[in-house]
Amino acid sequence: MALEDARMTRNIQREVSRRYIDATRLDVRVIHGVCYFRGSISALRTHPEVNLEHESEIIRKIIHQHSGIKSVVWDVRMNN
């Protein structure tokens, strides 16, 4: 199970990196099919117009669509 969790963690980190947010202070972990997000996100300097709330919703929807993900724990602050 640990190998599968590690694979899913990498896939989810890849998905987050595709969004127009600064997620350098965001910790992403998958443990037994539960995806944990902890930390903070902010808009990229090159895209200050990004709506962080909207991006958060998109990320959660994408993650829920991954097979093997049972639930998402979202403990993330949004810094404007």
DSSP file (Angstrom, degrees, kcal/mol; ACC not computed):
  #  RESIDUE AA STRUCTURE BP1 BP2  ACC     N-H-->O    O-->H-N    N-H-->O    O-->H-N    TCO  KAPPA ALPHA  PHI   PSI    X-CA   Y-CA   Z-CA
    1    1 A M     >        0   0    0      0, 0.0     4,-2.5     0, 0.0     5,-0.2   0.000 360.0 360.0 360.0 -33.6    0.0    0.0    0.0
    2    2 A A  H  >  +     0   0    0      1,-0.2     4,-2.3     2,-0.2     5,-0.2   0.878 360.0  50.8 -63.4 -37.7    2.9    2.4    0.7
    3    3 A L  H  > S+     0   0    0      2,-0.2     4,-2.2     1,-0.2    -1,-0.2   0.905 110.9  48.4 -66.2 -40.5    4.1    2.2   -2.9
    4    4 A E  H  > S+     0   0    0      2,-0.2     4,-2.5     1,-0.2    -2,-0.2   0.903 110.9  50.9 -65.7 -41.1    0.6    2.9   -4.2
    5    5 A D  H  X S+     0   0    0     -4,-2.5     4,-2.5     1,-0.2    25,-0.2   0.914 110.7  49.3 -61.4 -42.6    0.2    5.9   -1.8
    6    6 A A  H  X S+     0   0    0     -4,-2.3     4,-2.2     2,-0.2    -2,-0.2   0.897 111.1  49.6 -64.6 -40.9    3.6    7.3   -3.0
    7    7 A R  H  X S+     0   0    0     -4,-2.2     4,-2.2     2,-0.2    -2,-0.2   0.926 112.7  46.6 -64.0 -44.8    2.6    6.9   -6.6
    8    8 A M  H  X S+     0   0    0     -4,-2.5     4,-2.5     2,-0.2     5,-0.2   0.884 109.3  55.1 -65.6 -38.0   -0.7    8.7   -6.0
    9    9 A T  H  X S+     0   0    0     -4,-2.5     4,-2.5     1,-0.2    -1,-0.2   0.934 109.1  47.3 -59.6 -46.4    1.0   11.5   -4.1
   10   10 A R  H  X S+     0   0    0     -4,-2.2     4,-2.1     1,-0.2    -1,-0.2   0.909 111.6  50.8 -62.4 -41.9    3.3   12.1   -7.0
   11   11 A N  H  X S+     0   0    0     -4,-2.2     4,-1.9     1,-0.2    -1,-0.2   0.903 112.2  46.4 -62.6 -40.9    0.4   12.1   -9.5
   12   12 A I  H  X S+     0   0    0     -4,-2.5     4,-2.4     2,-0.2    -2,-0.2   0.895 109.8  53.0 -71.1 -39.1   -1.5   14.6   -7.3
   13   13 A Q  H  X S+     0   0    0     -4,-2.5     4,-2.1     1,-0.2    -1,-0.2   0.891 108.5  52.0 -60.6 -38.0    1.5   16.9   -6.9
   14   14 A R  H  X S+     0   0    0     -4,-2.1     4,-0.7     2,-0.2    -2,-0.2   0.907 108.6  50.3 -63.4 -42.6    1.8   16.9  -10.6
   15   15 A E  H >< S+     0   0    0     -4,-1.9     3,-0.9     1,-0.2     4,-0.4   0.919 110.7  49.1 -61.7 -44.3   -1.8   17.9  -11.0
   16   16 A V  H >< S+     0   0    0     -4,-2.4     3,-1.6     1,-0.2     5,-0.3   0.883 104.8  58.7 -63.9 -38.5   -1.4   20.8   -8.5
   17   17 A S  H 3< S+     0   0    0     -4,-2.1    -1,-0.2     1,-0.3    -2,-0.2   0.690  96.6  63.5 -67.4 -16.5    1.7   22.0  -10.3
   18   18 A R  T << S+     0   0    0     -3,-0.9    -1,-0.3    -4,-0.7    -2,-0.2   0.617  88.7  87.1 -80.5 -13.1   -0.3   22.5  -13.5
   19   19 A R  S <  S-     0   0    0     -3,-1.6     2,-1.4    -4,-0.4    36,-0.0  -0.448  91.9-109.5 -85.4 160.5   -2.5   25.1  -11.8
   20   20 A Y  S    S+     0   0    0     -2,-0.1    24,-0.8     2,-0.1     2,-0.3  -0.365  82.5 104.6 -87.7  56.8   -1.6   28.8  -11.8
   21   21 A I  E    S-A   43   0A   0     -2,-1.4     2,-0.9    -5,-0.3    22,-0.2  -0.934  75.5-117.5-132.3 156.7   -0.9   28.9   -8.0
   22   22 A D  E     +A   42   0A   0     20,-3.8    20,-1.3    -2,-0.3     3,-0.3  -0.860  37.8 167.2 -92.3 107.8    2.3   29.0   -5.9
   23   23 A A    >   +     0   0    0     -2,-0.9     3,-1.7    18,-0.2    -1,-0.1   0.023  35.9 117.3-110.8  25.3    2.1   25.7   -4.0
   24   24 A T  T 3  S+     0   0    0      1,-0.3    -1,-0.2     3,-0.0    17,-0.1   0.740  81.4  46.4 -67.2 -20.8    5.6   25.7   -2.6
   25   25 A R  T 3  S+     0   0    0     15,-0.5    15,-1.6    -3,-0.3     2,-0.5   0.042  93.0 103.1-106.7  25.0    4.2   25.9    0.9
   26   26 A L  E <   -B   39   0A   0     -3,-1.7     2,-0.5    13,-0.3    13,-0.2  -0.934  56.9-155.4-112.4 126.2    1.7   23.1    0.3
   27   27 A D  E     -B   38   0A   0     11,-3.7    11,-2.3    -2,-0.5     2,-0.5  -0.881  11.3-170.0-100.4 126.9    2.3   19.6    1.6
   28   28 A V  E     +B   37   0A   0     -2,-0.5     2,-0.3     9,-0.2     9,-0.2  -0.973  12.0 164.5-120.0 128.2    0.4   16.9   -0.3
   29   29 A R  E     -B   36   0A   0      7,-2.1     7,-3.7    -2,-0.5     2,-0.5  -0.998  24.6-153.7-142.2 142.9    0.3   13.3    1.0
   30   30 A V  E     +B   35   0A   0     -2,-0.3     2,-0.4     5,-0.2     5,-0.2  -0.984  17.7 177.3-115.2 125.0   -1.9   10.3    0.2
   31   31 A I  E >  S-B   34   0A   0      3,-2.5     3,-1.7    -2,-0.5   -29,-0.1  -0.963  71.7 -23.5-131.6 114.1   -2.3    7.8    3.1
   32   32 A H  T 3  S-     0   0    0     -2,-0.4     3,-0.1     1,-0.3    -1,-0.1   0.864 128.1 -48.2  53.0  41.2   -4.5    4.7    2.5
   33   33 A G  T 3  S+     0   0    0      1,-0.2    37,-3.2    36,-0.1    38,-1.1   0.429 113.1 116.7  84.8  -1.6   -6.4    6.5   -0.2
   34   34 A V  E <   -Bc  31  71A   0     -3,-1.7    -3,-2.5    36,-0.2     2,-0.6  -0.896  56.1-146.6-102.2 125.4   -7.0    9.7    1.8
   35   35 A C  E     -Bc  30  72A   0     36,-2.7    38,-3.2    -2,-0.5     2,-0.5  -0.817  12.8-161.7 -95.6 120.2   -5.4   12.8    0.2
   36   36 A Y  E     -Bc  29  73A   0     -7,-3.7    -7,-2.1    -2,-0.6     2,-0.5  -0.887   7.5-172.2-105.6 126.8   -4.2   15.4    2.7
   37   37 A F  E     +Bc  28  74A   0     36,-2.8    38,-2.7    -2,-0.5     2,-0.4  -0.983  14.5 166.9-115.4 124.3   -3.5   19.0    1.7
   38   38 A R  E     +Bc  27  75A   0    -11,-2.3   -11,-3.7    -2,-0.5     2,-0.4  -1.000  37.0  34.6-139.1 140.1   -1.8   21.1    4.4
   39   39 A G  E    S-Bc  26  76A   0     36,-1.6    38,-2.5    -2,-0.4     2,-0.3  -0.964  83.9 -55.0 128.2-141.2   -0.2   24.5    4.2
   40   40 A S  E     - c   0  77A   0    -15,-1.6   -15,-0.5    -2,-0.4     2,-0.3  -0.975  31.7-159.7-144.1 155.8   -0.9   27.6    2.1
   41   41 A I  E     - c   0  78A   0     36,-2.4    38,-3.1    -2,-0.3     2,-0.3  -0.927  10.9-179.8-129.4 157.3   -1.2   28.6   -1.5
   42   42 A S  E     -Ac  22  79A   0    -20,-1.3   -20,-3.8    -2,-0.3    38,-0.2  -0.949  36.4 -85.8-147.8 167.7   -1.0   32.0   -3.2
   43   43 A A  E     -A   21   0A   0     36,-0.7   -22,-0.2    -2,-0.3     2,-0.1  -0.480  48.4-107.2 -74.3 146.5   -1.3   33.4   -6.7
   44   44 A L    >   -     0   0    0    -24,-0.8     3,-1.2     3,-0.4     6,-0.2  -0.437  23.3-122.0 -68.1 148.2    1.8   33.4   -8.9
   45   45 A R  T 3  S+     0   0    0      1,-0.3    -1,-0.1     2,-0.1    -2,-0.1   0.834 115.5  53.4 -60.3 -30.9    3.4   36.7   -9.4
   46   46 A T  T 3  S+     0   0    0      1,-0.3    -1,-0.3     2,-0.1     3,-0.1   0.625 117.6  36.8 -79.8 -12.6    2.9   36.3  -13.2
   47   47 A H    X   +     0   0    0     -3,-1.2     3,-1.5     1,-0.1    -3,-0.4  -0.487  64.5 155.3-135.7  64.7   -0.8   35.6  -12.7
   48   48 A P  T 3   +     0   0    0      0, 0.0    -5,-0.1     0, 0.0    -1,-0.1   0.678  68.7  68.5 -67.8 -15.2   -2.0   37.9   -9.8
   49   49 A E  T 3  S+     0   0    0     -3,-0.1     2,-0.1     2,-0.1    -3,-0.0   0.514  70.7 123.8 -81.4  -4.4   -5.6   37.7  -11.2
   50   50 A V    <   -     0   0    0     -3,-1.5     2,-0.9    -6,-0.2    -7,-0.1  -0.340  62.2-133.5 -63.4 132.6   -6.1   34.1  -10.3
   51   51 A N     >  -     0   0    0      1,-0.2     4,-2.3    -2,-0.1     5,-0.2  -0.794  15.5-163.0 -87.1 107.4   -9.0   33.4   -8.0
   52   52 A L  H  > S+     0   0    0     -2,-0.9     4,-2.3     1,-0.2    -1,-0.2   0.835  87.0  55.1 -64.8 -34.5   -7.6   31.1   -5.3
   53   53 A E  H  > S+     0   0    0      2,-0.2     4,-1.9     1,-0.2    -1,-0.2   0.928 110.3  46.1 -63.5 -44.4  -11.0   29.9   -4.1
   54   54 A H  H  > S+     0   0    0      2,-0.2     4,-2.2     1,-0.2    -2,-0.2   0.915 112.2  50.5 -64.4 -44.0  -11.9   28.8   -7.7
   55   55 A E  H  X S+     0   0    0     -4,-2.3     4,-2.5     1,-0.2    -1,-0.2   0.882 108.1  53.9 -61.7 -38.3   -8.5   27.1   -8.1
   56   56 A S  H  X S+     0   0    0     -4,-2.3     4,-2.4     2,-0.2    -1,-0.2   0.913 108.3  49.2 -62.3 -42.7   -9.0   25.2   -4.9
   57   57 A E  H  X S+     0   0    0     -4,-1.9     4,-2.3     2,-0.2    -2,-0.2   0.916 111.0  49.6 -62.3 -44.0  -12.4   24.0   -6.0
   58   58 A I  H  X S+     0   0    0     -4,-2.2     4,-2.5     2,-0.2    -2,-0.2   0.924 110.5  50.2 -62.1 -44.9  -10.9   22.8   -9.3
   59   59 A I  H  X S+     0   0    0     -4,-2.5     4,-2.5     1,-0.2    -2,-0.2   0.930 110.8  48.9 -60.2 -46.2   -8.0   21.0   -7.6
   60   60 A R  H  X S+     0   0    0     -4,-2.4     4,-2.2     1,-0.2    -1,-0.2   0.900 111.6  49.4 -62.5 -40.2  -10.4   19.2   -5.2
   61   61 A K  H  X S+     0   0    0     -4,-2.3     4,-1.0     2,-0.2    -1,-0.2   0.922 111.6  48.7 -64.4 -43.5  -12.7   18.1   -8.1
   62   62 A I  H >< S+     0   0    0     -4,-2.5     3,-0.5     1,-0.2     4,-0.5   0.916 111.7  49.7 -61.7 -43.0   -9.7   16.8  -10.1
   63   63 A I  H >< S+     0   0    0     -4,-2.5     3,-1.4     1,-0.2    -1,-0.2   0.898 105.5  56.0 -65.6 -41.2   -8.4   14.9   -7.1
   64   64 A H  H 3< S+     0   0    0     -4,-2.2    -1,-0.2     1,-0.3    -2,-0.2   0.767 101.9  59.5 -62.2 -24.3  -11.8   13.3   -6.4
   65   65 A Q  T << S+     0   0    0     -4,-1.0    -1,-0.3    -3,-0.5     2,-0.2   0.638  81.3 102.9 -80.3 -14.4  -11.7   11.9   -9.9
   66   66 A H  S X  S-     0   0    0     -3,-1.4     3,-1.5    -4,-0.5     2,-0.2  -0.505  80.0-118.3 -69.6 131.8   -8.5   10.0   -9.3
   67   67 A S  T 3  S+     0   0    0     -2,-0.2     3,-0.1     1,-0.2    -1,-0.1  -0.493  99.4  31.7 -69.0 140.6   -9.1    6.3   -8.9
   68   68 A G  T 3  S+     0   0    0      1,-0.3     2,-0.7    -2,-0.2    -1,-0.2   0.208  87.1 116.7  96.5 -15.0   -8.0    5.1   -5.5
   69   69 A I    <   +     0   0    0     -3,-1.5    -1,-0.3    -6,-0.2   -35,-0.2  -0.791  35.4 176.5 -90.0 118.2   -8.7    8.4   -3.7
   70   70 A K        -     0   0    0    -37,-3.2     2,-0.3    -2,-0.7   -36,-0.2   0.848  63.3 -13.1 -88.7 -39.3  -11.5    7.9   -1.1
   71   71 A S  E     -c   34   0A   0    -38,-1.1   -36,-2.7    -8,-0.0     2,-0.4  -0.976  57.8-127.6-158.0 167.8  -11.6   11.4    0.4
   72   72 A V  E     -c   35   0A   0     -2,-0.3     2,-0.6   -38,-0.2   -36,-0.2  -0.985   8.2-158.4-126.4 130.2   -9.7   14.7    0.5
   73   73 A V  E     -c   36   0A   0    -38,-3.2   -36,-2.8    -2,-0.4     2,-0.7  -0.950  14.5-165.8-107.1 116.5   -8.7   16.6    3.7
   74   74 A W  E     +c   37   0A   0     -2,-0.6     2,-0.4   -38,-0.2   -36,-0.2  -0.871  23.9 157.2-112.5 100.2   -8.2   20.3    2.8
   75   75 A D  E     +c   38   0A   0    -38,-2.7   -36,-1.6    -2,-0.7     2,-0.4  -0.671  30.9 140.0-119.1  71.9   -6.4   22.3    5.4
   76   76 A V  E     -c   39   0A   0     -2,-0.4     2,-0.3   -38,-0.2   -36,-0.2  -0.959  41.6-149.5-127.7 131.9   -5.1   25.1    3.2
   77   77 A R  E     -c   40   0A   0    -38,-2.5   -36,-2.4    -2,-0.4     2,-0.6  -0.741  16.3-139.4 -92.6 145.8   -4.8   28.8    3.8
   78   78 A M  E     -c   41   0A   0     -2,-0.3     2,-0.6   -38,-0.2   -36,-0.2  -0.934  13.4-162.3-110.9 117.2   -5.1   31.1    0.8
   79   79 A N  E      c   42   0A   0    -38,-3.1   -36,-0.7    -2,-0.6   -39,-0.0  -0.860 360.0 360.0-100.0 122.9   -2.7   34.1    0.8
   80   80 A N              0   0    0     -2,-0.6    -1,-0.1   -38,-0.2   -38,-0.1   0.450 360.0 360.0 -90.7 360.0   -3.6   36.9   -1.5
